[in-house]
Amino acid sequence: MAGRLEDRQLLWVDLDGRSPEDLARVAAATGMEAGLVERLTAPSKRADLTQYVDSVHLVLLDIDGDSGGDPRADPVARPIDIVGGRNWVVTVHDGPLEALVRLDAEREGETKLGALDAGTFVAAVVDEVLADYFEVVEDIEREIDRLDERALRGRPDRGVLSEIVRLRRRIGLIRRILAPHRVAFAALARPDLDVDHDAGRPWPGLTDRLDRLLDAVQNLRELLLGTFDIQMAREAQDANDVMKALTLVSAVFLPAVVLAGVMGMNFQLPFSLIITSVHRPFEYLCSFLAFSVELR
């Protein structure tokens, strides 16, 4: 099939796995360099771009925001190797990727609308990978909104702080995964990377889309700081309410406390003598009445 490709045809080979035998067969059909085949057998942990004589090798890190079905789990970076040559594109990854599933669904059918060369198809794959990042960013935004509601509703929730720490760790991890792509995308836009005669010119808007994604991640950090400020304000208000209650109770019992303190002193005060002089006749009167009742 690779040998019968015409100028208006494009072959996409998607390898779900890094078997050396499969890679060797693909390399033999497409004319891929031997050194590139060796690189494809081991997944990379960082985004990168390498230009060969007749092809371009782009390494991306796709992100899986729902790792293991647990939405609270940290996102996992999954490398995907994209090799674009003349009239052919090879993608290599481990396990199914939602980005490629969506891309395959969009290209179903035979139509001349939106005809793609290899460079434009590589850009389409990159765009779908970035769409996964935007989806994760939207999920985190929804979580931050829910935290804002918890912080504003009722008494302060101590669990909000632990959720803020968890989301901050996720945002930092996403930014560390995404930041190296800037170098690879910048290399795509360099004038010296002229691949028009082989794979076609990639879409120049990829760098702008990446910048918007990085801005969205930075905005998540600012939103999370706002949630932290709301939580701290609620806790400060709760502490003020407690202090108001304590102040009111202290004001009510203050006269009794003062009187008990004064009466407990170990020396006589003028009003203590007055109270004693009034108390003793009253005590004598009560004793007399009790004696009279007993006699009767």
Number of C-alpha atoms within 10 A of each C-alpha: 7 16 7 7 13 9 9 10 15 19 17 14 14 13 18 14 16 16 13 14 10 12 21 14 12 17 16 13 12 19 13 22 14 11 9 17 16 12 12 23 16 11 16 16 14 16 22 19 19 15 16 14 10 15 23 22 21 22 24 27 23 26 25 18 24 14 14 11 8 10 12 14 13 18 22 17 19 18 19 25 21 21 27 27 27 22 22 23 24 22 22 22 20 13 10 11 17 15 19 17 11 12 16 11 9 9 10 8 7 6 8 8 6 8 11 17 26 27 25 19 22 26 19 19 20 25 18 18 21 21 17 18 23 17 14 19 20 15 14 21 19 12 16 21 15 14 23 20 13 18 25 16 11 10 12 19 15 11 11 18 16 10 15 19 13 14 21 17 13 18 22 15 15 22 15 11 21 23 15 15 21 18 13 19 22 13 17 24 17 10 8 8 13 14 22 13 10 19 24 20 19 21 17 15 13 20 19 12 14 20 14 13 19 19 11 17 24 14 14 21 15 12 16 23 15 14 24 19 14 19 23 15 15 19 17 13 14 15 11 12 12 11 12 12 11 11 11 11 11 12 11 10 10 12 11 11 12 11 10 11 10 13 14 9 9 7 8 9 12 8 10 13 11 10 11 12 11 11 11 11 11 12 10 11 11 12 11 12 11 11 11 10 8 8 7 5
